[in-house]
Amino acid sequence: MSRHAPHQDQDRDLTGLRLAVAEMGRNPRVLRGHLPPAALVELAQEGRILEPVRVDLTVQRQDRRLVVRGLVTGRLELVCARCLTPFVGASNLQVERFFAIGADPADGAGPARDGTMPDDVVDLEDGFFSVLRFVEEELILALPMAPLCRETCAGLCCDCGVDLNVGPCGCH
């Protein structure tokens, strides 16, 4: 492998990458690259994506399951739920998810050998693993329900609308 391979891997656009699970062997497959902001349509509804999302995943077939582990890194401009000020939310998200291969994940009464419960397993209805769909779902699920620019954000005055982080209002 050349000295330039890691850099080239990171520059690889993973937007259209879908793996046919039935064709995967037992050896782990490493997926490194990025997803451009334009491809992350659902995530863009949550905030402005500031740069390509970096992806470093290991995908491996284990028995009747697909195991996906790795790191997803991205930056999103969010709006504070208290003061309505835009701020940058960064994410270094460790991910791990199990996917069912060819069977309904609700089948079986107890945990699998690896300790996961059927509810912890996502069914791949079409038999393909999509990097774009997986990464987008993981990032959306990691977003706070009420994003805050900082924990101590004082918000806006409910009477006059002044940003109480800047100073007190005169309406009390």
LINRA-V352231 format. One record per residue. RES is the residue in one letter. SS is DSSP state (H for helix, E for strand, C for the rest). PHI is phi in radians with two decimals (none if undefined). Layout:
res ss phi
RES SS PHI
RES SS PHI
This chain:
res ss phi
M C none
S C -1.35
R C -1.17
H C -1.61
A H -1.03
P H -1.04
H H -1.13
Q H -1.11
D H -1.05
Q H -1.19
D C -1.51
R C -1.27
D E -1.41
L C -1.70
T C -0.91
G C -1.64
L C -1.31
R E -2.28
L E -1.81
A E -1.38
V H -1.05
A H -1.07
E H -1.63
M C -1.37
G C -1.47
R C -1.48
N C -1.27
P C -1.11
R E -2.07
V E -1.67
L E -2.05
R E -2.18
G E 2.84
H E -2.50
L E -2.14
P C -1.24
P H -0.90
A H -1.10
A H -1.43
L C -1.61
V H -1.11
E H -1.19
L H -1.14
A H -1.10
Q C -1.24
E C -1.57
G C 2.98
R E -1.38
I E -1.45
L C -1.51
E C -2.82
P C -1.00
V E -1.45
R E -1.49
V E -2.26
D E -2.44
L E -2.12
T E -2.06
V E -2.03
Q E -2.50
R E -1.54
Q E -2.27
D C 0.96
R C -1.73
R E -2.25
L E -1.96
V E -1.93
V E -2.11
R E -2.39
G E 2.74
L E -2.24
V E -2.16
T E -2.23
G E -2.77
R E -2.26
L E -2.32
E E -1.50
L E -1.93
V E -2.02
C C -1.09
A C -1.25
R C -1.70
C C -1.93
L C 1.12
T C -1.56
P E -1.18
F E -2.63
V E -1.67
G E -1.87
A E -1.79
S E -2.35
N E -2.02
L E -1.77
Q E -1.39
V E -2.09
E E -2.72
R E -2.56
F E -1.96
F E -2.14
A E -1.38
I C -2.04
G C 1.22
A C -2.53
D C -1.22
P C -1.17
A C -1.41
D C -1.20
G C 1.72
A C -1.53
G C -2.19
P C -1.21
A C -1.33
R C -1.03
D C -1.47
G C 1.60
T C -1.40
M C -1.60
P H -0.98
D H -1.21
D H -1.47
V E -1.92
V E -1.71
D E -1.46
L C -1.64
E C -1.05
D C -1.68
G C 1.42
F E -2.09
F E -1.72
S E -1.82
V H -1.08
L H -1.02
R H -1.10
F H -1.05
V H -1.12
E H -1.08
E H -1.09
E H -1.08
L H -1.18
I H -1.13
L H -1.14
A H -1.43
L C -1.19
P C -1.22
M C -1.15
A C -2.23
P C -1.11
L C -2.13
C C -1.15
R C -2.85
E C -1.04
T C -1.59
C C -1.00
A C -1.49
G C 1.37
L E -1.86
C C -1.15
C C -1.27
D C -1.67
C C -1.87
G C 1.48
V C -1.19
D E -1.28
L C -1.29
N C -1.31
V C -1.41
G C 2.97
P C -1.27
C C -1.68
G C -1.81
C C -1.68
H C -1.52
